[in-house]
Amino acid sequence: MHFFAVAVLVLALVSATGALASLGGSISQSLDVAAHFTPLWALGAIVATGAGLALGASGRESAALGLAGIVICAWLIAPDLIALGRRRVPAQPGRTIRLIQLNLWRLNVDADGTIAWLASEDAEVVVVQEVTEWAAGIPAALAQHYPHQVEIRTGTQILSRLPILEHGAYRARSTRTHSTGAWARLDHPSGPVVVVGFQATWPIPPGLQQRDSADLSALLDRFDRRSLIVCGDFNSTPWSAALRRQDRLFAIERRSRALMTWPVRPYTQLRLSSPLPFLALDHIYAGPDWKTVDVRLGPRLGSDHLPVIAVLTR
């Protein structure tokens, strides 16, 4: 019993410390790295609180620390959970767009299955990242279903059933292989719409991701934000100060809320795996002309990310 009490106390300390560090993300980019794992701190704090209460007097400190962690994590996560309850509207014929955001993953383990699913969804627009190595041939294989594709090759591609009026590629100042994007002005029946796709760098080392957001925001200034759609693998979660700052910079509403997209495949050189995705890294933004009909996750495919499907209408 003594060993169990010590283990619970350690879990409570780790969870509360992680939660407190996450709260400090608004003043420190280094501390903000911890904020991405807020759901894990919350889970640990809940377990520690319950176990501490079950231990009685010997678990009092653990329960108190766990409760503090729960309160902090709830403060960070609540805005996205509240936003999930916002009113959705019915789709309007001829004024609706169905868009899929998916990091294909350069080590995609089921390219054929990924191609088959994307073809069956018959979306107007598909935005994909990491179009390299094992995933490099996926856009070309979808040409029959999405005949209009951004021609400038970067790690990010836009595939469309709508004609592309103009397009371009984009790279932020980050020196990593990430931070690549593409944009396209599409001929939608309700009027032209600009779609921007992007993959940001990782939150480590601190600072580069924040610079990516600022760079991309400057690109968005070229377009009419009222009908703009921006999506991508931003490698940043909603509970981080980095993404909250990005939300303010983009000045358009993030429609994806609390959608955990990574990891769904073994990751890192140690081939670690997780039973459930625990990081919400993929996001879709849309300007005020667009109303949300539906935003949801797609199935597990060959990527280590889940797809995000958005249906918007205007």
N, C-alpha and C positions, 0 to 999 in steps of 0.2 A: 504493500500500500504506500509505503514511503517513496519508493521509486516512481510509482504512478503519480503521486502528488508533485514530485520534482519535475517529472516530464510535462505535466499540465502547466506548471509554473513557467517552464521554459517556453512552451508554446504560447502562453499568454504574453510573455515578455517579447518574444519575436513578433507576434501579431500586432501588439500595441506599438512597438517601436517602428515597425513597417508602416503602420497607419499614420503615426505621428510624422514620420519622414515624408509620407505622401502629402500630408497637409502643408509641409514646408516647401512644396514644389513651386509655390507662387513667389518665393523669395530666393530660391536656389535651383538652377538648372540641374545640378548634380542630384539634389534631393528629389527632384521631379521624376527621376528614373524609377524610384520606388513606387510612385503613384500609378504606374501602369499595372502594377500587381495588386491593386486595391481589392479586387474580388477575392484573391487568395488570403490577404490579411483579414478580410471580413469573415471568410470561412474559418480560418484559424481562431479568430476571436470568438466566434459563435461556439465552436467546439470547446475552447478553453473556459468560456463562461458556464456552459452546461456542466462540464466536468468539475469545475470549481464549486458550483452549487451542490453537486452530488457529493463532494467530499466533506461538505459541512465546514466546520471551523478551520480545518487545515487547508481548505481551498479558498478561503476568503480573499486573499491577495490575488489569486489567479482569476477569480470571478470579477473582481474590481478592474483588473487590467484588461480582461476580455471585454467587459462592458464598455470601457473607455475606447477600445479599438472598434467596437461595433458602432458607437456613436460617430466617431471620426469617419469611418468608411461610409456610413449611411449619409453623412453630410456631402461626401464627394459623389456618391452614386445616385442619390435621390433625384437630381435635376433630369438625368436621362430617363429614369423610371417614370417620373411625372410626365415627361414629354411623350411617353408611349401612349398616354391616354388622350392625346389631342385628337380632335375630330377628323375623321377621314371623309372624303367626298366620293361620290360615284364617278366612274369614268364617263367622259363625254366623247361620243363618236366623232372621229376626225380631229380631236383635240388632245388625244392621249398619246403618251410615249412610254414604251416599256424598255427599260434599260437594265443591263446586267453588268456588274462590276466583279472582276475575278482576277486575282493574281494566279497565273497559270502554273507558276513554280518551274524553275529551270530544270528540276529533277522530276517532272511530272511522271508518275508511275502508271498512268492510264490515259495516254493521249487519245486513243480511239474512243474511250468512254466519255472523255471530256468533249470531244468533237460531236459525238452523237447527242449528248445532252444539250449543248449549245444550239445545235441545229434544230432539235425538237422544240426548244423554247420559242423560237421564231420571234425574238425581240426586235425592236426597231434598231437598237444600238447595243453593242457589246464592247466594253472597255476592258482590256487585258494588260497585265504587266508581266515582266520576266519572260518575254518572248525570245528565249535563247535556249541553247542546248536541246534537251529532250522536248521542250515545248515549242521549238522554233517553227515547226511545220504546221502548227494548229491553225493560224489565220488562213494560210493558203488552202488548207483542207476544207475551210468553211466558205470559200469564195462563192459556191453555188447558192448558199443560203444568205450570205452577207456580201453581196458583190461589190459594195463600195467600201474601200479600205484606205486608210491613210498610207500614202506611198513612202513617206520618209521614214526610214527604219530606225527606231529607237527601241529601248526595252519595253516601252508602252505603245500599244496599238489601239486604234479605234476601228471597229468593224460595223458596218451599217447596211440596213436595207433601204435607207433613205439616201438619195443622191447627195454627194458631198460638193458643196459650192466652192469652198476653199479650205485649206488645212495647213498645218505647220507642226514642227517638232519643237521641243523645249528641253533645256537642261538647266538645272539650278547650279549654284556655285559650289555645292558640296563636291568634294573630290572623289567620293565613292562611286561605285558602278550604279548605285541607285540614283535617285534624284533626276529621273528622266520623265518626260511627258510628251503628250501630243494633244492637239486641238483640232476640231473640225466644225465648220459651219454647215449644218445640215438643212436640206430642203424639206421641212415638215409641212404637212397639209395646212396646219394652222398658222404657219409663218416660220421663217428661219429660226433655228436654235443652235447655239454654240455649246458644244460638249468638250470639256477639258478633262483629260485623264492624266494621272500622275502617280509616281511611286517615290515616296520620300525616303530619306536615309534613316538609319536606326537612331534611337535616342542616346546611344553611346557611340563616341564620346559626346558629352553634353554640348549644346550650342549649335551643332550643325543642322539638326532638325528644325530648330527655331529659325535659322537662316533660310532653310528651304521654304518654310511657310511665308516668310517675308518676300522672298523672290517670286514665289508663285502668285502671291497677292498682287504684286506689281504687274505681272502678266495679265491678271484678270481685269485690271484697269482698262485694258484695251477693248473690252467687250461690254455690252449692255447687261448689267447684272440682273435686270428684271427677268430675263428669260434664260439666264445662264444655268448650265448644269455642270457641276464639278464632281468628279469621283476618283477614287484611287485607293491604293494601299498606302496609307499615310504612316504606317508603323508607329502609331500613336493612339492612345486610348482616351475615351471621353472624360475620365476622371483625372487626367493629367492637366497641369497648367499649360503645357505646350499646346494641347488641342483646344483648350478653352481660348487661348490667345489666337490660335488660328481661326477659330469660329468668328472672333471679333474682326480679324483682318479681312477675312473673306466677305464679311457683311452680307451673307446670304445664309438661309437656314439649313442646318444639317438635318437631313430627313432620316438618316439611319440612327437608331437609338438603342444602345445597350445590346448590340448584336455581336456576339462572340464569334469571331471568324478564324482564330488561329490558336493552337495547331491542331490539325486533324490527321497528320501523318507523323511518323517518327522524325525527330529533328535533332540537329547538332551532330557532330562527328561521333558522339556516343550512342546515336540512334535512340535517344530518349523518346518516350511517347506519353501522351496524356489521354485519359478516357474521354475527356470533354475539352473543347476549345475554351480557353480562359482569358484571351486577349481580344478586345474589340479593335481591330486594326484597320478595317476597310470601311470607308465612309462615302456617303453620297450627299451632296449639297445641291440645292436648287433655289433659284431666285423667286421673288414673290409672285410672278405671273403663274407659277406652277402650284397646284394644289396636290396634296398627297392622297392617292387612292390606296396604295399598299406598299409596304416595304418589308421584306422578309428574307430569310436565309434560304439558299438553295441546298442541294444535297452534297454529300461527300463525293468528290470526284478523284482525279489523279493528283490534285494539288494539295499542298499543306494548308491552304486557305479554303474556307467555304465561300461560295458566291453570294453576293448580295443582289437581290432583285428589287427594283423600284418601278412602280407604275405611277406616273404623274399625269395630271390633266390641266388644261387651261381653257 
